[in-house]
Amino acid sequence: MWSVRQLIAEGEILPFLQSDWRYAAYAIADLDLWFFAQCRWWLAESILTVEGSRADVGRTCAESSPVRPWALVLLFAGLEPPAVFGLGDPSGVAAILDQAALPERVYFTVRPEHWPTVREHYRLQFEVPMLRMVLGADALPDCGSDAVRRLEAADLGSLRALYALGKPGDADGFAPFQIERGVFFGWVEDEKLVSVAGTHLVSLRHGLAAVGNVFTDPAYRGRGHALACTRAVTAALLDQRLSVVLNVAVHNTAAVSLYRRLGYKTYCRFFEGVGASKRSTAWS
């Protein structure tokens, strides 16, 4: 049995996320003030431990060796559909999905052990096995180009036109605020933007960044454009002394190979997917 409550203070939340910061990097960045206002957090605790000291729970998590059963679920409303992230004991995640007031349609990010619970609660539009990769300590290879330049908010129209050339799902993680608050580099050829790499998030406060939104015009692929753009983004993040992570689909072997060439290494597997609550009439 589990007790579920909503958390509202960053100090309550961060120790749990720090217990696995490489996997929880996106959620840690959501503690930044601009993102935090769009977040709701739930904690599930085993009823056998609720009477224990919550300060002890937090301290244990900060030491990365949790001994009490717990689970944490984040709802981030800054994307469409809203994003849900799960961490911790699978039974605790299930208890939160049972009790929390989540939207009818959400985008999940959860570890494999949580996925059966997601399937029990949601009808899935799609599901994708993913890798979380973390930048290693190796020096970046020299693969730059004069055709690569930093993108700014004024480039939003060109960026949207480029992403429109992709298939559904190619740029689902992109939102306009990311180019203003993050780091984007593009390859310009024939006087148009033909390749781009950027970030999903940059948190100077927590020393984290996530590379993403990498896409190349199908007519210009196979020329090293994505490699050069991603290297430029990674180098800019390293210049700010940030720890860098990224997500990539397991089946996207070309992208996995590209990231490995830049020194990224696999940390863990997880699942992403969009689902509609079985308690609603959506997609019935």
LUMZA-34873 format. One record per residue (C-alpha): x, y, z; residue in one letter. Coordinates in Angstrom, 1 decimal. Layout:
      u      v      w rest
      X      Y      Z    A
...
! end
This chain:
      u      v      w rest
    0.0    0.0    0.0    M
    1.1    3.5   -0.8    W
    0.5    7.0    0.4    S
    0.5    9.6   -2.4    V
    0.9   13.3   -1.9    R
    1.8   16.3   -4.1    Q
    5.1   18.0   -3.6    L
    5.4   21.8   -4.0    I
    8.9   22.6   -2.7    A
   12.1   22.1   -4.7    E
   13.9   21.0   -1.6    G
   11.6   18.1   -1.2    E
   11.9   17.0   -4.9    I
   15.6   17.4   -5.8    L
   17.1   14.7   -3.5    P
   14.9   12.0   -5.1    F
   16.0   13.1   -8.6    L
   19.6   13.2   -7.6    Q
   19.5    9.5   -6.8    S
   19.7    8.9  -10.5    D
   20.6   12.3  -12.0    W
   21.7   10.9  -15.4    R
   18.3    9.4  -16.0    Y
   16.5   12.3  -14.2    A
   18.4   15.1  -15.9    A
   15.3   16.5  -17.8    Y
   13.3   16.5  -14.6    A
   16.1   18.2  -12.6    I
   16.2   21.0  -15.2    A
   12.4   21.4  -14.7    D
   13.2   22.7  -11.2    L
   14.4   25.9  -12.8    D
   12.0   28.7  -12.1    L
   10.7   29.2  -15.7    W
    9.9   25.4  -16.0    F
    8.9   24.8  -12.4    F
    5.8   26.9  -12.8    A
    4.6   24.4  -15.4    Q
    5.2   21.3  -13.3    C
    3.3   19.2  -10.9    R
    5.0   16.6   -8.8    W
    3.7   13.6   -6.9    W
    5.5   11.4   -4.4    L
    4.4    7.9   -3.4    A
    5.7    6.4   -0.1    E
    5.2    3.0    1.3    S
    2.8    3.2    4.2    I
    5.3    1.2    6.2    L
    7.7    4.1    6.0    T
    5.4    7.2    6.0    V
    5.9    7.6    9.7    E
    9.7    7.7    9.3    G
   11.7   10.8    8.9    S
   11.2   12.4    5.4    R
   14.5   14.2    6.0    A
   16.1   10.8    6.3    D
   14.5    9.8    3.0    V
   15.9   12.9    1.3    G
   19.3   12.4    2.8    R
   19.4    8.8    1.7    T
   18.4    9.7   -1.9    C
   21.1   12.4   -2.0    A
   23.6    9.7   -1.2    E
   22.3    7.7   -4.2    S
   21.5    4.7   -2.1    S
   17.7    4.8   -1.3    P
   16.6    2.2    1.1    V
   12.9    3.1    1.6    R
   10.3    2.3   -1.2    P
    9.3    5.5   -3.0    W
    8.3    6.8   -6.4    A
    8.1   10.2   -8.1    L
    6.0   11.3  -11.0    V
    6.4   14.6  -12.8    L
    3.8   16.3  -15.1    L
    5.3   19.0  -17.3    F
    2.6   21.1  -19.1    A
    5.1   23.0  -21.3    G
    4.7   20.6  -24.2    L
    1.8   19.3  -26.2    E
    0.8   16.7  -25.2    P
    2.0   17.3  -21.6    P
    5.0   15.1  -20.6    A
    4.9   12.6  -17.7    V
    8.2   11.3  -16.2    F
    8.4    8.4  -13.7    G
   11.1    7.4  -11.3    L
   11.4    4.9   -8.5    G
    9.5    1.9   -7.3    D
    7.1    0.5  -10.1    P
    4.3   -0.1   -7.6    S
    4.6    3.4   -6.3    G
    4.4    4.8   -9.9    V
    1.3    2.7  -10.3    A
   -0.2    4.2   -7.2    A
    0.4    7.7   -8.5    I
   -1.1    7.0  -11.8    L
   -4.2    5.6   -9.9    D
   -4.6    8.7   -7.8    Q
   -3.1   11.8   -9.4    A
   -5.1   14.1  -11.6    A
   -3.3   13.7  -14.9    L
   -4.5   14.9  -18.3    P
   -6.4   12.5  -20.5    E
   -3.6   12.4  -23.1    R
    0.1   12.5  -22.1    V
    3.6   11.8  -23.4    Y
    5.4    9.3  -21.1    F
    9.0    8.8  -20.3    T
    9.5    5.9  -18.0    V
   12.0    3.0  -17.3    R
   11.2   -0.5  -18.7    P
   10.0   -1.6  -15.2    E
    7.3    1.1  -15.3    H
    6.0    0.4  -18.8    W
    3.6   -2.4  -17.9    P
    1.9    0.0  -15.5    T
    1.6    2.6  -18.2    V
   -0.1    0.0  -20.5    R
   -2.5   -0.9  -17.8    E
   -3.7    2.8  -17.4    H
   -3.4    4.1  -20.9    Y
   -4.3    3.2  -24.5    R
   -1.0    3.8  -26.4    L
   -0.8    5.6  -29.7    Q
    2.8    4.5  -30.0    F
    5.7    3.4  -27.9    E
    9.4    3.7  -28.7    V
   12.3    2.0  -26.9    P
   14.9    4.7  -26.2    M
   18.5    5.1  -25.0    L
   19.7    7.7  -22.6    R
   23.3    8.6  -23.6    M
   25.8   10.7  -21.6    V
   28.8   12.5  -22.9    L
   32.0   10.9  -22.0    G
   35.4   12.5  -21.2    A
   36.9   12.0  -24.7    D
   37.9   15.1  -26.7    A
   35.4   16.0  -29.4    L
   36.6   15.1  -33.0    P
   37.3   17.9  -35.4    D
   34.3   17.9  -37.8    C
   33.3   21.5  -37.9    G
   32.5   23.6  -41.0    S
   32.2   27.2  -42.0    D
   28.6   26.4  -43.1    A
   27.6   25.8  -39.5    V
   26.4   28.8  -37.5    R
   24.6   29.6  -34.3    R
   20.8   30.0  -34.7    L
   18.7   32.6  -33.0    E
   15.0   33.4  -32.5    A
   14.9   35.1  -35.9    A
   15.6   31.7  -37.5    D
   12.5   30.2  -36.1    L
   10.6   30.3  -39.4    G
   13.5   28.5  -41.2    S
   13.7   26.0  -38.4    L
   10.0   25.2  -38.6    R
   10.2   24.8  -42.4    A
   13.1   22.3  -42.0    L
   11.3   20.3  -39.4    Y
    8.2   20.2  -41.6    A
   10.1   18.0  -44.0    L
   10.3   15.2  -41.5    G
    8.0   12.3  -40.6    K
    5.6   12.5  -37.7    P
    7.7   12.1  -34.5    G
   10.9   13.5  -36.0    D
   10.6   16.8  -34.1    A
    7.9   16.2  -31.5    D
   10.3   17.4  -28.8    G
   10.7   20.9  -30.3    F
    9.0   23.9  -28.8    A
    9.8   27.5  -29.8    P
   11.0   28.5  -26.3    F
   13.9   26.1  -26.8    Q
   15.7   28.2  -29.4    I
   15.5   31.2  -27.1    E
   16.6   29.5  -24.0    R
   18.9   26.9  -25.5    G
   21.7   26.3  -28.0    V
   21.0   25.6  -31.7    F
   23.4   25.3  -34.6    F
   22.4   24.9  -38.3    G
   24.1   24.1  -41.6    W
   23.2   26.6  -44.3    V
   23.6   25.4  -47.9    E
   22.2   26.8  -51.1    D
   21.1   29.8  -49.0    E
   18.8   27.7  -46.9    K
   18.9   25.8  -43.6    L
   19.3   22.1  -44.4    V
   20.5   20.6  -41.1    S
   20.1   21.5  -37.4    V
   21.1   20.3  -33.9    A
   19.9   21.9  -30.7    G
   18.9   21.4  -27.1    T
   15.8   20.3  -25.4    H
   17.0   22.1  -22.2    L
   19.8   24.0  -20.7    V
   20.0   24.5  -17.0    S
   23.0   26.6  -15.9    L
   21.7   26.5  -12.3    R
   22.0   22.7  -12.2    H
   24.8   22.3  -14.6    G
   22.9   20.2  -17.1    L
   21.9   20.2  -20.8    A
   20.2   17.8  -23.1    A
   21.0   17.7  -26.8    V
   18.1   17.2  -29.2    G
   16.0   18.4  -32.1    N
   18.6   17.0  -34.5    V
   17.3   16.9  -38.1    F
   18.6   17.1  -41.7    T
   16.7   17.7  -44.9    D
   16.4   14.2  -46.5    P
   17.9   15.7  -49.8    A
   21.1   16.6  -47.9    Y
   21.7   13.5  -45.8    R
   24.8   11.4  -45.8    G
   27.2   14.4  -46.0    R
   28.1   14.8  -42.3    G
   25.9   17.9  -41.7    H
   24.2   16.4  -38.6    A
   27.5   15.4  -37.1    L
   29.0   18.9  -37.6    A
   25.9   20.6  -36.1    C
   25.7   18.3  -33.1    T
   29.4   18.7  -32.5    R
   29.0   22.5  -32.5    A
   26.1   22.3  -30.0    V
   28.0   19.9  -27.7    T
   31.2   22.1  -27.8    A
   29.1   25.2  -26.9    A
   27.6   23.3  -23.9    L
   31.0   22.1  -22.8    L
   32.3   25.6  -22.9    D
   29.7   26.4  -20.2    Q
   30.9   23.4  -18.1    R
   27.6   21.6  -18.4    L
   27.0   17.8  -18.1    S
   25.4   16.7  -21.3    V
   22.9   14.0  -22.0    V
   20.6   13.1  -24.9    L
   17.8   10.7  -25.9    N
   17.8    8.6  -29.1    V
   15.5    5.8  -30.3    A
   17.1    2.3  -30.1    V
   16.2    1.6  -33.7    H
   17.8    4.8  -35.0    N
   21.2    3.1  -35.5    T
   22.6    5.9  -37.7    A
   22.0    8.5  -35.0    A
   23.4    6.2  -32.2    V
   26.5    5.8  -34.3    S
   26.8    9.6  -34.9    L
   26.5   10.3  -31.2    Y
   29.1    7.6  -30.3    R
   31.5    9.2  -32.8    R
   31.2   12.4  -30.7    L
   31.9   10.5  -27.4    G
   28.4    9.8  -26.1    Y
   27.9    6.5  -24.2    K
   24.8    4.6  -23.4    T
   23.7    5.0  -19.8    Y
   20.3    3.2  -19.7    C
   17.2    2.2  -21.7    R
   13.7    3.6  -21.2    F
   10.4    4.0  -23.1    F
    8.6    6.9  -24.6    E
    5.0    6.9  -25.8    G
    1.8    8.8  -26.1    V
   -1.3    7.4  -24.5    G
   -4.9    8.3  -23.6    A
   -6.3    7.4  -20.2    S
   -8.5    4.3  -20.2    K
  -10.7    6.2  -17.7    R
  -11.6    8.7  -20.5    S
  -13.5    8.3  -23.7    T
  -10.6    9.5  -25.9    A
   -9.7    7.1  -28.7    W
  -12.4    4.7  -27.6    S
! end
